[in-house]
């Protein structure tokens, strides 16, 4: 499994978080696209190929959970790894119940995030394999 052919889409309103995540993920060979808001990410759609979304929960405008809800109707929904400074258990439960791949609270260890991204990309790859076996395109 080659993760270097995957794109990680980072949506966070904090510029320093976007910048540090970009550096970290690029150092591990991922393609990275950065977005300052959920609306900015929605303008980018559709996202082709193997990837995942690293998504902040609390943002001005459309928050992470609302973006997750909007994306639920998309045929090629990316697995979502939530990152948040909010330790509210009900928010994490809501995100996971709606299909999030992971829910990580800030501050987090790099290894924790990288492992969550690997799992999310594996989910995405498995979904694409299923599409190919059912006549879809990858």
DSSP file (Angstrom, degrees, kcal/mol; ACC not computed):
  #  RESIDUE AA STRUCTURE BP1 BP2  ACC     N-H-->O    O-->H-N    N-H-->O    O-->H-N    TCO  KAPPA ALPHA  PHI   PSI    X-CA   Y-CA   Z-CA
    1    1 A X              0   0    0      0, 0.0     2,-0.8     0, 0.0   121,-0.0   0.000 360.0 360.0 360.0 121.1    0.0    0.0    0.0
    2    2 A X    >   -     0   0    0      1,-0.1     3,-1.1     3,-0.0     0, 0.0  -0.850 360.0-178.1-108.2 102.5    1.6    3.2   -1.1
    3    3 A X  G >  S+     0   0    0     -2,-0.8     3,-1.5     1,-0.2    -1,-0.1   0.647  72.1  80.5 -72.8 -14.3    0.3    6.2    0.8
    4    4 A X  G 3  S+     0   0    0      1,-0.3    -1,-0.2    26,-0.1    27,-0.1   0.644  85.0  61.1 -71.1 -10.1    2.5    8.7   -1.2
    5    5 A X  G <  S+     0   0    0     -3,-1.1    45,-0.4    25,-0.1     2,-0.3   0.068  91.8  95.0 -97.7  24.5   -0.1    8.5   -4.0
    6    6 A X    <   -     0   0    0     -3,-1.5    25,-2.2    23,-0.2     2,-0.5  -0.838  65.7-139.4-116.8 152.3   -2.7    9.9   -1.6
    7    7 A X  E     -ab  31  51A   0     43,-2.1    45,-1.7    -2,-0.3     2,-0.6  -0.937   7.4-156.4-112.3 131.8   -3.9   13.5   -1.0
    8    8 A X  E     -ab  32  52A   0     23,-3.0    25,-2.0    -2,-0.5     2,-0.6  -0.939   8.7-154.9-106.2 120.2   -4.7   14.8    2.5
    9    9 A X  E     -ab  33  53A   0     43,-2.9    45,-3.2    -2,-0.6     2,-0.6  -0.858   9.3-160.5 -96.4 118.0   -7.1   17.7    2.5
   10   10 A X  E     -ab  34  54A   0     23,-2.9    25,-2.4    -2,-0.6     2,-0.6  -0.890   9.8-176.3-105.6 122.5   -6.6   19.9    5.6
   11   11 A X  E     +ab  35  55A   0     43,-2.9    45,-2.5    -2,-0.6     2,-0.3  -0.940  26.1 134.3-120.3 107.6   -9.5   22.2    6.6
   12   12 A X        -     0   0    0     23,-2.1     6,-0.1    -2,-0.6    47,-0.1  -0.969  49.6-143.8-153.9 135.2   -8.7   24.4    9.6
   13   13 A X  S    S+     0   0    0     -2,-0.3     2,-0.7    45,-0.3    23,-0.1   0.616  81.2  90.6 -77.0 -10.9   -9.2   28.1   10.2
   14   14 A X     >  -     0   0    0      1,-0.2     4,-2.3     2,-0.0     3,-0.4  -0.775  64.4-158.7 -90.3 111.4   -5.9   28.4   12.1
   15   15 A X  H  > S+     0   0    0     -2,-0.7     4,-2.6     1,-0.2     5,-0.2   0.865  91.1  53.8 -58.3 -39.4   -3.1   29.3    9.6
   16   16 A X  H  > S+     0   0    0      2,-0.2     4,-2.4     1,-0.2    -1,-0.2   0.868 108.7  49.6 -66.5 -35.3   -0.4   28.0   11.9
   17   17 A X  H  > S+     0   0    0     -3,-0.4     4,-2.7     2,-0.2     5,-0.3   0.935 111.6  48.4 -66.6 -45.7   -2.1   24.6   12.2
   18   18 A X  H  X S+     0   0    0     -4,-2.3     4,-2.4     1,-0.2    -2,-0.2   0.931 113.4  48.0 -58.5 -45.2   -2.5   24.3    8.4
   19   19 A X  H  X S+     0   0    0     -4,-2.6     4,-2.2     2,-0.2    -2,-0.2   0.923 113.8  45.0 -64.7 -45.1    1.1   25.2    7.9
   20   20 A X  H  X S+     0   0    0     -4,-2.4     4,-2.4     1,-0.2    -1,-0.2   0.898 114.4  48.7 -69.0 -38.6    2.5   22.8   10.5
   21   21 A X  H  X S+     0   0    0     -4,-2.7     4,-2.9    -5,-0.2     5,-0.3   0.897 109.7  53.1 -66.0 -38.4    0.2   19.9    9.3
   22   22 A X  H  X S+     0   0    0     -4,-2.4     4,-2.6    -5,-0.3     5,-0.2   0.943 110.7  46.2 -60.4 -47.7    1.3   20.6    5.7
   23   23 A X  H  X S+     0   0    0     -4,-2.2     4,-1.9     2,-0.2    -2,-0.2   0.936 115.0  47.2 -60.2 -46.9    5.0   20.4    6.6
   24   24 A X  H  X S+     0   0    0     -4,-2.4     4,-0.7     1,-0.2    -2,-0.2   0.951 115.6  43.2 -60.2 -51.6    4.4   17.2    8.6
   25   25 A X  H ><>S+     0   0    0     -4,-2.9     5,-2.2     1,-0.2     3,-0.8   0.883 112.7  51.5 -67.7 -39.0    2.3   15.4    6.0
   26   26 A X  H ><5S+     0   0    0     -4,-2.6     3,-1.9    -5,-0.3    -1,-0.2   0.866 103.2  60.2 -64.4 -34.7    4.6   16.5    3.1
   27   27 A X  H 3<5S+     0   0    0     -4,-1.9    -1,-0.2     1,-0.3    -2,-0.2   0.737 104.6  50.5 -65.9 -20.4    7.6   15.1    5.0
   28   28 A X  T <<5S-     0   0    0     -3,-0.8    -1,-0.3    -4,-0.7    -2,-0.2   0.263 126.6-102.0 -98.7   9.9    5.9   11.7    4.9
   29   29 A X  T < 5S+     0   0    0     -3,-1.9    -3,-0.2     1,-0.3     2,-0.2   0.531  73.5 140.7  89.2   6.9    5.3   12.0    1.2
   30   30 A X      < -     0   0    0     -5,-2.2     2,-0.4    -8,-0.1    -1,-0.3  -0.550  53.9-123.9 -81.3 147.4    1.6   12.9    1.1
   31   31 A X  E     -a    7   0A   0    -25,-2.2   -23,-3.0    -2,-0.2     2,-0.4  -0.735  36.1-159.7 -78.1 139.7    0.2   15.4   -1.3
   32   32 A X  E     -a    8   0A   0     -2,-0.4     2,-0.4   -25,-0.2   -23,-0.2  -0.985  18.9-171.3-131.3 134.7   -1.5   18.1    0.8
   33   33 A X  E     -a    9   0A   0    -25,-2.0   -23,-2.9    -2,-0.4     2,-0.4  -0.994  17.4-150.8-121.9 133.1   -4.2   20.7   -0.1
   34   34 A X  E     -a   10   0A   0     -2,-0.4     2,-0.4   -25,-0.2   -23,-0.2  -0.828  13.6-177.7-110.8 140.9   -5.0   23.4    2.5
   35   35 A X  E     -a   11   0A   0    -25,-2.4   -23,-2.1    -2,-0.4     3,-0.1  -1.000  21.3-155.3-138.3 136.0   -8.3   25.2    3.1
   36   36 A X  S    S+     0   0    0     -2,-0.4     2,-0.3   -25,-0.2   -25,-0.1   0.581  80.6  18.0 -85.3 -11.3   -9.1   27.9    5.6
   37   37 A X  S  > S-     0   0    0      1,-0.1     4,-1.8    22,-0.1     5,-0.1  -0.983  73.9-113.0-154.7 162.3  -12.8   27.2    5.8
   38   38 A X  H  > S+     0   0    0     24,-0.6     4,-2.5    22,-0.3     5,-0.2   0.892 117.8  54.8 -63.6 -40.2  -15.4   24.5    5.0
   39   39 A X  H  > S+     0   0    0      1,-0.2     4,-1.6     2,-0.2    -1,-0.2   0.898 105.3  52.4 -61.7 -40.4  -16.8   26.7    2.3
   40   40 A X  H  > S+     0   0    0      1,-0.2     4,-0.7     2,-0.2    -1,-0.2   0.907 110.6  48.3 -61.7 -41.6  -13.4   27.0    0.6
   41   41 A X  H >X S+     0   0    0     -4,-1.8     3,-1.3     1,-0.2     4,-0.9   0.914 106.6  56.0 -64.7 -42.5  -13.2   23.2    0.6
   42   42 A X  H 3< S+     0   0    0     -4,-2.5     3,-0.4     1,-0.3    -1,-0.2   0.840 102.5  56.5 -59.9 -32.9  -16.7   22.8   -0.8
   43   43 A X  H 3< S+     0   0    0     -4,-1.6    -1,-0.3     1,-0.2    -2,-0.2   0.747 102.9  57.2 -68.7 -22.1  -15.7   25.0   -3.8
   44   44 A X  H << S+     0   0    0     -3,-1.3    -1,-0.2    -4,-0.7    -2,-0.2   0.743  90.6 150.1 -79.4 -26.2  -12.8   22.6   -4.5
   45   45 A X     <  +     0   0    0     -4,-0.9     2,-0.1    -3,-0.4    -3,-0.0  -0.102  31.5  61.6 -54.9 151.5  -15.1   19.5   -4.9
   46   46 A X        -     0   0    0     30,-0.1     2,-0.6     0, 0.0    -4,-0.0   0.526  64.3-163.1 -85.1 157.9  -15.0   16.9   -6.4
   47   47 A X        -     0   0    0     29,-0.2     2,-0.2    -2,-0.1     4,-0.1  -0.929  11.3-159.4-106.3 117.4  -11.9   15.3   -5.0
   48   48 A X        +     0   0    0     -2,-0.6    90,-0.0     2,-0.1     2,-0.0  -0.567  46.0  12.6 -95.8 158.2  -10.7   12.4   -7.1
   49   49 A X  S    S-     0   0    0     89,-0.3     2,-0.4    -2,-0.2   -43,-0.1  -0.237 105.6 -22.2  80.3-165.6   -8.5    9.5   -6.2
   50   50 A X  S    S+     0   0    0    -45,-0.4   -43,-2.1    28,-0.0     2,-0.3  -0.680  82.1 118.1 -87.0 130.1   -7.4    8.3   -2.9
   51   51 A X  E     -b    7   0A   0     -2,-0.4    28,-0.6   -45,-0.2     2,-0.3  -0.982  40.9-140.4-170.3 178.1   -7.5   10.8    0.0
   52   52 A X  E     -bc   8  79A   0    -45,-1.7   -43,-2.9    -2,-0.3     2,-0.5  -0.960  20.5-119.2-149.5 167.0   -8.8   11.8    3.3
   53   53 A X  E     -bc   9  80A   0     26,-2.8    28,-3.4    -2,-0.3     2,-0.7  -0.943  10.7-160.3-114.5 123.1  -10.0   14.9    5.0
   54   54 A X  E     -bc  10  81A   0    -45,-3.2   -43,-2.9    -2,-0.5     2,-0.4  -0.929  29.3-175.3-100.2 114.9   -8.3   16.3    8.2
   55   55 A X  E     -bc  11  82A   0     26,-2.3    28,-2.4    -2,-0.7     2,-0.2  -0.941  25.6-139.3-128.4 126.6  -11.0   18.6    9.5
   56   56 A X  E     - c   0  83A   0    -45,-2.5    28,-0.2    -2,-0.4     8,-0.2  -0.540  12.8-147.4 -75.4 146.8  -11.2   21.0   12.5
   57   57 A X  S    S+     0   0    0     26,-1.2     7,-2.6    -2,-0.2     2,-0.7   0.948  81.8  54.4 -79.5 -52.5  -14.5   20.9   14.3
   58   58 A X        +     0   0    0      5,-0.2     2,-0.3     6,-0.1   -45,-0.3  -0.751  68.7 139.0 -93.5 112.9  -14.8   24.6   15.4
   59   59 A X        -     0   0    0     -2,-0.7   -22,-0.1     2,-0.2     2,-0.0  -0.983  56.2 -95.7-144.6 152.9  -14.5   27.1   12.6
   60   60 A X  S    S+     0   0    0     -2,-0.3   -22,-0.3     3,-0.1     2,-0.3  -0.368  98.3   4.4 -63.8 151.9  -16.3   30.3   11.7
   61   61 A X  S    S+     0   0    0    -24,-0.1     2,-0.4   -23,-0.1    -2,-0.2  -0.555 132.8  20.3  74.4-136.0  -19.1   29.8    9.3
   62   62 A X  S    S-     0   0    0     -2,-0.3   -24,-0.6    -4,-0.1   -23,-0.2  -0.527  84.0-146.2 -67.9 121.4  -19.8   26.1    8.4
   63   63 A X     >  -     0   0    0     -2,-0.4     4,-2.3   -26,-0.1    -5,-0.2  -0.312  27.0 -96.7 -85.9 176.1  -18.2   24.0   11.2
   64   64 A X  H  > S+     0   0    0     -7,-2.6     4,-2.5     1,-0.2    -7,-0.2   0.870 122.5  50.1 -61.2 -40.6  -16.7   20.6   10.8
   65   65 A X  H  > S+     0   0    0     -8,-0.4     4,-2.0     2,-0.2    -1,-0.2   0.882 110.8  50.3 -66.8 -37.0  -19.7   18.6   11.8
   66   66 A X  H  > S+     0   0    0     -9,-0.2     4,-2.2     2,-0.2    -2,-0.2   0.883 110.4  49.9 -67.4 -37.9  -21.9   20.6    9.4
   67   67 A X  H  X S+     0   0    0     -4,-2.3     4,-2.6     2,-0.2    -2,-0.2   0.925 108.6  52.7 -64.9 -43.1  -19.4   20.0    6.6
   68   68 A X  H  X S+     0   0    0     -4,-2.5     4,-1.2     1,-0.2    -2,-0.2   0.908 109.3  50.1 -56.8 -42.4  -19.4   16.3    7.4
   69   69 A X  H  < S+     0   0    0     -4,-2.0     4,-0.4     1,-0.2     3,-0.4   0.913 110.7  48.5 -62.9 -44.2  -23.2   16.4    7.1
   70   70 A X  H >< S+     0   0    0     -4,-2.2     3,-0.9     1,-0.2    -2,-0.2   0.889 111.8  49.8 -62.8 -39.5  -23.1   18.1    3.7
   71   71 A X  H >< S+     0   0    0     -4,-2.6     3,-2.2     1,-0.2    -1,-0.2   0.699  88.4  83.6 -74.3 -18.9  -20.5   15.6    2.4
   72   72 A X  T 3< S+     0   0    0     -4,-1.2    -1,-0.2    -3,-0.4    -2,-0.2   0.795  89.7  52.5 -56.9 -28.9  -22.6   12.6    3.5
   73   73 A X  T <  S+     0   0    0     -3,-0.9    -1,-0.3    -4,-0.4     2,-0.2   0.542  85.6 106.1 -84.7  -6.4  -24.6   12.9    0.3
   74   74 A X    X   -     0   0    0     -3,-2.2     3,-1.0     1,-0.1    -3,-0.0  -0.542  69.0-138.8 -77.4 136.9  -21.5   12.9   -2.0
   75   75 A X  T 3  S+     0   0    0      1,-0.3    -1,-0.1    -2,-0.2     2,-0.1   0.827 102.2  40.2 -64.3 -31.2  -20.9    9.6   -3.9
   76   76 A X  T 3  S+     0   0    0     -5,-0.0    -1,-0.3     2,-0.0   -29,-0.2  -0.354  82.5 175.7-114.7  53.3  -17.2    9.8   -3.3
   77   77 A X    <   -     0   0    0     -3,-1.0     2,-0.2    -5,-0.1    -5,-0.1  -0.356  26.2-130.6 -62.6 130.6  -17.1   11.0    0.3
   78   78 A X        -     0   0    0     -2,-0.1   -26,-0.2     1,-0.1    -1,-0.1  -0.555  26.1-102.8 -78.5 143.8  -13.6   11.1    1.7
   79   79 A X  E     -c   52   0A   0    -28,-0.6   -26,-2.8    41,-0.2     2,-0.5  -0.421  41.8-135.8 -61.0 144.0  -12.9    9.5    5.1
   80   80 A X  E     -c   53   0A   0     19,-0.4    21,-2.5   -28,-0.2    22,-1.4  -0.915  19.9-168.5-114.8 129.1  -12.7   12.2    7.8
   81   81 A X  E     -cd  54 102A   0    -28,-3.4   -26,-2.3    -2,-0.5     2,-0.3  -0.957  21.9-151.7-108.0 109.9  -10.2   12.6   10.6
   82   82 A X  E     -cd  55 103A   0     20,-2.8    22,-2.9    -2,-0.6     2,-0.4  -0.616  12.1-170.6 -82.6 140.5  -11.5   15.2   13.0
   83   83 A X  E     +cd  56 104A   0    -28,-2.4   -26,-1.2    -2,-0.3     2,-0.3  -0.994  16.7 164.3-125.4 138.9   -9.0   17.3   15.0
   84   84 A X  E     - d   0 105A   0     20,-2.0    22,-3.9    -2,-0.4   -28,-0.0  -1.000  47.0-149.0-154.9 150.1  -10.3   19.6   17.7
   85   85 A X  S    S+     0   0    0     -2,-0.3     2,-0.6    20,-0.2    20,-0.1   0.477  81.7  96.5 -88.7  -7.4   -9.4   21.6   20.8
   86   86 A X        -     0   0    0      1,-0.1   -29,-0.0     2,-0.1    20,-0.0  -0.743  55.6-169.5 -87.8 120.6  -12.9   20.8   22.1
   87   87 A X        +     0   0    0     -2,-0.6     2,-0.5    18,-0.1    -1,-0.1   0.192  36.3 139.4 -97.0  18.3  -12.9   17.9   24.4
   88   88 A X    >>  -     0   0    0      1,-0.2     4,-1.5     2,-0.1     3,-0.6  -0.492  44.6-152.6 -65.8 115.3  -16.7   17.6   24.5
   89   89 A X  H 3> S+     0   0    0     -2,-0.5     4,-2.5     1,-0.2     5,-0.2   0.857  91.3  58.7 -60.1 -38.2  -17.5   13.9   24.4
   90   90 A X  H 3> S+     0   0    0      1,-0.2     4,-2.5     2,-0.2    -1,-0.2   0.848 102.8  53.8 -64.2 -32.8  -20.9   14.3   22.7
   91   91 A X  H <> S+     0   0    0     -3,-0.6     4,-2.4     2,-0.2    -1,-0.2   0.928 110.2  46.8 -64.9 -44.8  -19.2   16.1   19.8
   92   92 A X  H  X S+     0   0    0     -4,-1.5     4,-2.5     2,-0.2     5,-0.2   0.901 112.5  49.3 -63.3 -41.7  -16.8   13.2   19.3
   93   93 A X  H  X S+     0   0    0     -4,-2.5     4,-2.9     2,-0.2     5,-0.2   0.924 110.9  50.2 -63.5 -44.0  -19.7   10.7   19.5
   94   94 A X  H  X S+     0   0    0     -4,-2.5     4,-1.5     1,-0.2    -2,-0.2   0.921 112.0  47.7 -60.2 -44.6  -21.8   12.6   17.0
   95   95 A X  H  <>S+     0   0    0     -4,-2.4     5,-2.3     2,-0.2    -2,-0.2   0.921 115.0  44.6 -63.4 -44.6  -18.8   12.8   14.6
   96   96 A X  H ><5S+     0   0    0     -4,-2.5     3,-1.8     1,-0.2    -2,-0.2   0.898 110.3  54.2 -69.0 -39.9  -18.1    9.1   14.9
   97   97 A X  H 3<5S+     0   0    0     -4,-2.9    -1,-0.2     1,-0.3    -2,-0.2   0.824 105.5  55.2 -61.6 -30.0  -21.8    8.1   14.7
   98   98 A X  T 3<5S-     0   0    0     -4,-1.5    -1,-0.3    -5,-0.2    -2,-0.2   0.390 133.1 -89.8 -86.0   4.3  -21.9   10.0   11.4
   99   99 A X  T < 5 +     0   0    0     -3,-1.8   -19,-0.4     1,-0.2    -3,-0.2   0.566  66.0 162.7 106.8   9.2  -19.0    8.0   10.0
  100  100 A X      < -     0   0    0     -5,-2.3    -1,-0.2    -6,-0.1   -19,-0.2  -0.302  35.6-142.7 -60.2 146.1  -15.8    9.8   10.9
  101  101 A X  S    S-     0   0    0    -21,-2.5     2,-0.3     1,-0.3   -20,-0.2   0.841  78.4  -6.0 -77.0 -36.0  -12.7    7.7   10.7
  102  102 A X  E     -d   81   0A   0    -22,-1.4   -20,-2.8     2,-0.0     2,-0.4  -0.986  52.2-151.5-156.9 157.7  -11.1    9.3   13.8
  103  103 A X  E     -d   82   0A   0     -2,-0.3     2,-0.4   -22,-0.2   -20,-0.2  -0.931  23.3-179.0-137.3 109.4  -11.7   12.0   16.3
  104  104 A X  E     -d   83   0A   0    -22,-2.9   -20,-2.0    -2,-0.4     2,-0.3  -0.923  17.4-140.6-118.8 131.8   -8.5   13.4   17.8
  105  105 A X  E     -d   84   0A   0     -2,-0.4     2,-0.2   -22,-0.2   -20,-0.2  -0.705  36.6 -84.5 -93.1 143.3   -8.2   16.2   20.5
  106  106 A X  S    S+     0   0    0    -22,-3.9     2,-0.1    -2,-0.3     3,-0.0  -0.611 107.3  46.9 -83.3 147.6   -5.5   18.9   20.3
  107  107 A X  S    S+     0   0    0     -2,-0.2     2,-0.3     1,-0.1    -2,-0.1   0.628  84.0 166.9 -74.7 148.3   -2.8   18.9   21.3
  108  108 A X        -     0   0    0     -2,-0.1     2,-0.3    -4,-0.1    -1,-0.1  -0.873  39.4-104.3-126.4 158.9   -2.1   15.5   19.8
  109  109 A X    >>  -     0   0    0     -2,-0.3     4,-1.7     1,-0.1     3,-0.6  -0.611  28.6-125.8 -79.2 142.3    1.1   13.4   19.1
  110  110 A X  H 3> S+     0   0    0     -2,-0.3     4,-2.9     1,-0.2     5,-0.2   0.886 111.2  56.9 -53.6 -41.0    2.2   13.4   15.4
  111  111 A X  H 3> S+     0   0    0      1,-0.2     4,-2.4     2,-0.2    -1,-0.2   0.865 103.1  54.1 -61.6 -36.6    2.1    9.6   15.5
  112  112 A X  H <> S+     0   0    0     -3,-0.6     4,-1.9     2,-0.2    -1,-0.2   0.934 112.4  42.9 -63.3 -46.3   -1.5    9.6   16.6
  113  113 A X  H  X S+     0   0    0     -4,-1.7     4,-2.5     2,-0.2    -2,-0.2   0.928 113.5  51.1 -65.5 -45.4   -2.5   11.8   13.6
  114  114 A X  H  X S+     0   0    0     -4,-2.9     4,-2.3     1,-0.2    -2,-0.2   0.890 110.3  49.3 -61.9 -39.4   -0.4    9.9   11.1
  115  115 A X  H  X S+     0   0    0     -4,-2.4     4,-2.2    -5,-0.2    -1,-0.2   0.908 110.8  50.2 -66.0 -41.0   -1.8    6.5   12.2
  116  116 A X  H  X S+     0   0    0     -4,-1.9     4,-2.4     1,-0.2    -2,-0.2   0.895 110.7  49.8 -63.3 -40.1   -5.4    7.9   11.9
  117  117 A X  H  X S+     0   0    0     -4,-2.5     4,-2.7     2,-0.2     5,-0.2   0.910 108.4  52.7 -65.5 -42.5   -4.6    9.2    8.4
  118  118 A X  H  X S+     0   0    0     -4,-2.3     4,-2.0     1,-0.2    -2,-0.2   0.922 111.2  46.8 -58.8 -43.8   -3.2    5.8    7.4
  119  119 A X  H  X S+     0   0    0     -4,-2.2     4,-2.2     2,-0.2    -2,-0.2   0.915 112.2  50.3 -64.5 -42.0   -6.4    4.1    8.5
  120  120 A X  H  X S+     0   0    0     -4,-2.4     4,-2.3     1,-0.2   -41,-0.2   0.905 110.4  49.5 -63.6 -41.1   -8.5    6.7    6.7
  121  121 A X  H  X S+     0   0    0     -4,-2.7     4,-2.8     2,-0.2    -1,-0.2   0.868 108.6  53.0 -66.6 -35.4   -6.6    6.2    3.5
  122  122 A X  H  X S+     0   0    0     -4,-2.0     4,-2.6    -5,-0.2    -1,-0.2   0.908 108.6  50.9 -64.3 -40.7   -6.9    2.4    3.8
  123  123 A X  H  X S+     0   0    0     -4,-2.2     4,-2.1     2,-0.2    -2,-0.2   0.928 111.5  48.1 -58.8 -45.2  -10.7    3.0    4.1
  124  124 A X  H  X S+     0   0    0     -4,-2.3     4,-2.4     2,-0.2    -2,-0.2   0.926 111.5  49.0 -63.7 -45.3  -10.7    5.1    1.0
  125  125 A X  H  X S+     0   0    0     -4,-2.8     4,-2.6     1,-0.2    -1,-0.2   0.919 110.2  51.3 -60.7 -43.5   -8.6    2.6   -0.9
  126  126 A X  H  X S+     0   0    0     -4,-2.6     4,-2.0     1,-0.2    -1,-0.2   0.882 109.6  50.8 -62.4 -37.5  -11.0   -0.2    0.1
  127  127 A X  H  X S+     0   0    0     -4,-2.1     4,-1.9     2,-0.2    -1,-0.2   0.899 110.7  48.5 -64.2 -41.5  -13.9    1.9   -1.1
  128  128 A X  H  X S+     0   0    0     -4,-2.4     4,-2.2     2,-0.2    -2,-0.2   0.874 108.9  53.2 -68.2 -36.7  -12.2    2.5   -4.4
  129  129 A X  H  X S+     0   0    0     -4,-2.6     4,-2.2     1,-0.2    -1,-0.2   0.924 108.9  50.3 -61.7 -42.6  -11.5   -1.2   -4.8
  130  130 A X  H  X S+     0   0    0     -4,-2.0     4,-1.0     1,-0.2     6,-0.2   0.884 108.1  53.2 -61.8 -39.2  -15.2   -1.9   -4.2
  131  131 A X  H ><>S+     0   0    0     -4,-1.9     5,-3.8     1,-0.2     3,-0.5   0.920 109.1  48.6 -61.1 -44.1  -16.1    0.7   -6.8
  132  132 A X  H ><5S+     0   0    0     -4,-2.2     3,-1.5     1,-0.2    -2,-0.2   0.902 109.5  52.0 -64.8 -40.0  -13.9   -1.1   -9.4
  133  133 A X  H 3<5S+     0   0    0     -4,-2.2    -1,-0.2     1,-0.3    -2,-0.2   0.693 111.1  48.8 -70.3 -17.4  -15.3   -4.5   -8.6
  134  134 A X  T <<5S-     0   0    0     -4,-1.0    -1,-0.3    -3,-0.5    -2,-0.2   0.125 127.4 -94.9-108.0  19.5  -18.8   -3.1   -9.1
  135  135 A X  T < 5S+     0   0    0     -3,-1.5    -3,-0.2     1,-0.2    -2,-0.1   0.515  84.3 129.2  86.7   3.8  -18.0   -1.4  -12.4
  136  136 A X      < -     0   0    0     -5,-3.8     2,-0.3    -6,-0.2    -1,-0.2  -0.248  57.4-109.1 -84.0 178.4  -17.3    2.0  -11.0
  137  137 A X              0   0    0     -3,-0.1    -1,-0.1     1,-0.1    -5,-0.1  -0.781 360.0 360.0-108.7 153.9  -14.2    4.1  -11.7
  138  138 A X              0   0    0     -2,-0.3   -89,-0.3    -7,-0.1    -1,-0.1   0.414 360.0 360.0-105.2 360.0  -11.4    4.9   -9.3
